[in-house]
Amino acid sequence: MVKRFSLCKFEAIILFAFGSGLFIGSRWRDILRSSTGHVGEIRSANIHNEYSGRQSHYTPTCSPQQNIFFLKTHKTAGTVVQNIILRYADRDNLFVGLSSFPRDARFRYAQGATFRTEFLKKTDHEINILCHHMRYQEREVGKVMPENTKFITIIRNTGPMFESYFDYFHWHSRPFAKVTNDLSGMENWLDNTDKYFNGPRSGSFWWFGKNGLAYDLGFDNMQDDEKYILMTIQKMEETYDLVMITDYFEMSLILLKELLCLKMEDITFLDLNARLNKTYNITPKLDSKIHNWNKLDAAIFEHFNRTFWKKVKTFGEKRMESQVKKLREMNAALRKECIIGDSAVVNSEVKNPQFRVFNPKGVKMAAYNLKPEAFKNKQCSDMVKPEMEWFRYLLSKQFKNKK
């Protein structure tokens, strides 16, 4: 699935970026800065953009894709996308590759390991889907995924994403734990990275301290020179059929639906693994510090933010606007049907333990209480099912006759 891409085109993009400090027009930079980027406040920006023009027309016939690789990145609403893919896999009995470690669905990610096939639970079945957290390794993934696999990932604007890392992983990532978990602590950290950050020697989850997105994607997060940035973007263009963007989440889901030939009801969602009403107010000055420190992540986002709007134009802007509206209506109806109070509550107030999510120290996480009648509705219960519940369920379903 190697795509042809012009190296000269990338050189022009990179030179423009570093020469002017911009990848996109000031209009879109203002939109990105005004977005919370918070996973619990997923929203779509106005789809009328700099690529506006004549609408394209598509033939509606397609065949559902059965082989899917989703590189789930951190603090990008990846849990929501994973939930959609797992619901689809469960319904159509597609085989999901699972970790061989019963208490670790993430293929040894927490130990700093890059994905290896030996981390998969052994099976004679062809693997259709991989969608749990891992640090990507092209050769190892290629050993188990069929040739016609669709490759997908999701990225996020660097400022809000780093803020989310800093808060959510604060007491788990050793570099962050050296300062207070507040806005002044983050600014202090960014002003004194030579004091608080020492790369791989920094301790547990050190990689969230610098270019954490690039780390998940399998790149060297300690490199951010122009040549390496150019190589990284080119490699991602060759690998991924769709790079979703958290900041335009609903539109990203419509493009996912189109790529995989799903139905609208397949992509309905609730915000999952999200913080409840907490985000720091990132000033332009602080945002600039975050971008300067995370140059590789910033370059990845800026490039794919540009190409995303080209995909929206190709899809058709009016068509996109209509489908986003429909998706929002369906989500609102499902919240009303499934959820007590139609909204999330703090994790500790969830009555059924199986629907509680992992709750880091000092962070209020959002979760859901189902209405009594909704427990019998599989769509309702599946939509609020946390990642580890899915993991245990699929282990039982796929390996029920094996020890």
N, C-alpha and C positions, 0 to 999 in steps of 0.2 A: 504494500500500500504506500509506496514511496511516491510523493508528489513532486513534480518538477517545479522549481522555484528559482527565480533570478537572483543571483548573488549581488548583482549590481543594484537591484532594487533595494535590497537590505542595506547595502552600503549607503545609499542615498538617505534611507530612513534614519540610520544611526547617526550619520553626519549631521543631518538636520536637527535631530534630537539634542545632540551634545553641543551643537553650535548655537542653538537658540534657547535651549532649556525647555522646549515644547515638543510634544508629539502631535497634539491636537489643538484646534483653535481655542481661543479664550472662552468661547461660548460653552464648549463641552467641558473645559476645565472647571468653569463655574458650576456646571451641573453636578460634576463629580464631587466637588467640595461641599456642595449644599446637601448631598445625600448623606444620610447617617452611615450607610454601609453596614449597619447592624444586622446580623442574621435574623434577629427577631423583628426587624422592621423592613422586610423585603419589599421593594417597590420598583416600579418601572418608570424611567424618564419619558418625557414626551418623545414619541417616535418620529416626529417631523424634524429632520436633521439636515446636515450639510450635504447629504447624498440624495436629497429629495429629488424626485423626477418621475418619469413615466413608470406605471406599474407593470410588473411582469406577470405572466400567466403560467400556471402549472397544470399539468395533467394530474388529476386526483388519484389515479390508480397507482398502487405501490404494493409491495409485499413486506410484511412485518419482519424486521431484522431480529434474528435469534442469537447472534453472537455479538456480545457487547463487552468492551473493556472501558470501565469508568475509573479514571484516576481521581480518587476522592482526596481533595486537598483540605487543609485545615482552616476553619473559620471562614468558609466561603459559601455556606448553605449546602455543602456537599451531602449532609445527612438527608436533606429533603430529596435531592436527586437520587441518592441511594435507595431511599424508601420507595420512590416511584419505580425504579428498576427492579427492586426485589418483589414488589407487588405484581409486576408484569411477569417476572420469572416464576413466581408461585402459581399464578393463574394458568400459565401456558406450560407448566412443568419443565422449564428450562433449568439446566444443571448449573448451580453456582459453585465456583471454586471457593473452598473454605480453608481457614487456617487449621493446621494439624495440632495447634495448641488450644486445648478446650477452654481456657480462660483468657485467651488472647486472640481476638478476631483480626488483629492488625498485622499479622505476618512479621512479628518481632520488631515492629516499628519503634516501640518505646525503648528497645535496647540499642537503637541506632543502626539496625541492620538494613541492608538493601534487599529487596525481594529476591528470593531464590525458590525454585520449583520444589525443593525439599521441604519448604515451609507449608506446602499444600497437603491437606489430608488426602491420603492415597485413595485412588479410585480408578476403575477401568472405564468409567463413563467419560465421554468427551465433555470438556468444560465449555459451557456456553457463555458464562458471565463471570467476570471478576469485578468487584465494586467496593471492596473494603479498603480501609487505609493501608497504604504501603509506601515505601520509598521506591519509586519506579526504576526498573532495570530492563531495558529494551530486549536484550537477548533472552533473559529468563522468562519474561512475559511471552515472547514470541514462541517459546517452546511449547506452551500449553494452549494458546488461543488460536482458533482456526484462521485460515488465511483471509477469509472474507469478513473478519471482525471489524466493527465500527469502533473507533477510538475516540473517546470523549474525555474532557476534563473541565474544570471550572476554576476561574480566577477572580480576583477582586481588586478594587482600587487599593493601592498600597497603604495609604494613610489609615483608613478605617480598619484594614486587615491587621496592620501592625498594632494598632490600639487594642484590637480584639485579642491578639496573641498576648499582649502585655497584661491584660486584665484576666483573661480566662486561664492562662498558664502561669500566672504570676508566681504561685508558690510551688509549682512543679518544675519550672525552668530555672535552674540555678542562677543564671546571670540576672534575671529579673528580680529574684528574691532579695537581691542585695540593696534594693531601694524600696521606698514606700509605693503602695499600689494606688496611686492617684496621679493627677495630671502633672503636678510638680515633680513627682518621682520619675515619671516617664521623660520629662524634659531634662532632668538631672542625669538620667541614664544616657540619653542621646548626646548630651554635652560632654560626657566623660566615658565614652565607650572604651578608651584605652585602659581605664581603671576597672570597668565592670565586665568586659568581654574579652575572652582570650581564645576564641574559636573552639575547636574540639576539646580543648583543655578546660573549658568553662564549666563542665559538669552536666548534669542531667538536662535533657531537652535543650541543649545549648543552641541548636540550629534555629530555634525561633527568634534568636537574638539578631540574626542577619539573613536576609533573603530566604525566609522560611518557605515561601512558595517554591522557589527554585530548588530547594532541597527536596521537597516532596516530589517534584517533577524529575528528580534523578540527576540534577546538575550540581556542580561544585558551587555551593553558596558563598564560598570565600573569594571567588573570582568575580570581578565586575569591570574588567577593562573592555574597551570597545570591541576588540576582536572576539572575546569570549561571549559578549552579549550578542553579537552578530551570529555566532555559531549556535547559540541557544535558541534564538528565535527561528533560525532556519530549520533546526532539528525539530522544533515543535510544529512548524508548518508541514514538515514531511510526515509527522506522526499522527496528528489529530485531525479527525474529520470535523469535529466541532469543539471549539473552545467557548464554553458558556461564560457569562459574566454575571456575578452576583448582583451588581448594581443595576442590571436590567434583567432581573430574574425571570419575570413572567414571559418576556420576549424570548429569553434563552430557552425556556421550556417549550414554547411554540416551535422554535427551530429544532429542538430535540424531538418533538413529536413528528415533525416533518422528516427528519433524518431516519428515525426508527420505524416510521409508518404506524404510529400509535393513534389511538382515539383520544378525543379531548378528555373524556372521563379518566383515562389512564394517567394523565398528568395533573389531576387535581391534588391539592396538597394542604398541609398545615405546617406552620413554621416549627421546625424541630431542632433540638439541641441548641436553643437560642437563649441568650441572656434576657432577663425580664427587665425592660425599661432602664437599661444602663448603657451609657456610652459617654465617653469624654468629648468635650467640645474642642476639636482639633483646630487650632488657629492656623492661618496661612503660614506663619513663621514655623510652627511646630510641624506642619505638614511638609514643609520644605526640608526640615531636618530629617524627617522619616524617609523621604524620597532620596536624599543625598546619601543616607546610610544604607539604604536598600536599593541600590542602583539597578541591580539585576532584576529584582521583582518589579520595580517601577517600569523598566524598559519592556518587560514581558506584557504588563498590563497596557501600556500606552500603544504598543503595536497591535495587540488583539482587540483593543477597544476600537481602533480604526477599521480593522477588517470586519468586525462585528456589524458595523453599520452598512457595510457593503452587502453582507448577507441579508440584512433586513430589507435593503432596497431590492435585492433580487427576489426575495420572498414576496414583496409587495407591501407597501406601507399601509394602505387602507385595509388590506387583508389582515395584516398584523394587528392593526388597531381593533378590528372587529373581533379577532380571535382572543386577544387579551381581555377585551370586555366580557366575552363569553366565559372565559376561564375564571375571571373574578366573580361573575354571577354564580357559577357552579361551586366555587370555593365557599362563597357566603351561604349558599343553600346547604352545603355539607356541614359547615360549622353549626348552623341552626339545627340540623337533623341529629348531629352526633354529640355535640359538646355542651355540657352544662354551662349556662351563661354565655355561650357562643364564643368564648375566648379562653386564653391560657391563664393558669394560676401559677403561683410560686411552687416549685417542685415539691416542697415539704407538705403542701396541702393536697397533693394527689392521693386519693383514697386507695386506689389499687396499686400495690407496690410494683407490679409488672410494667406499669406505664411511667414509672419514675425514671429520670435520666441521671447520668453521672453529674454530680454537683461539686465542682471545685471549691476549695476553701475560699470564703469571702465573696462568692458570686451567687446571685439569685438566678436560678435557671427556670425557664418556662416549661410547663408540661400541662397535661389535660386530664380532666375528669369526664368520662363518658356518661351520657345519659343512660339510665338503666336499660331502656329498650335498645340502645345502640350496641350493647354487648353482643347481640345476636346478628348485628350487621357487620359482615366481614370487612367491608370497605372502611367502616368507621374504626374498628379495632386495629386493622392493619395500618391505617394512616397515623395512629398515635403510638404504634409499637416502636420502642427504642431499638437501637442497633444491636445490642447484645441479646435482646429477646428474639430478634430476627435470626441472629446467629445460632442460638440454641434451637429454635424452631426448625431451621434448615438442616442442622446436624441431625435432628431426630427424623425429619422427613426423608432426607437423602441417604442416610446410613442406618435406618431403623433395624435392618436385619444383620448389621455388622457390629462387631465389638470395637 
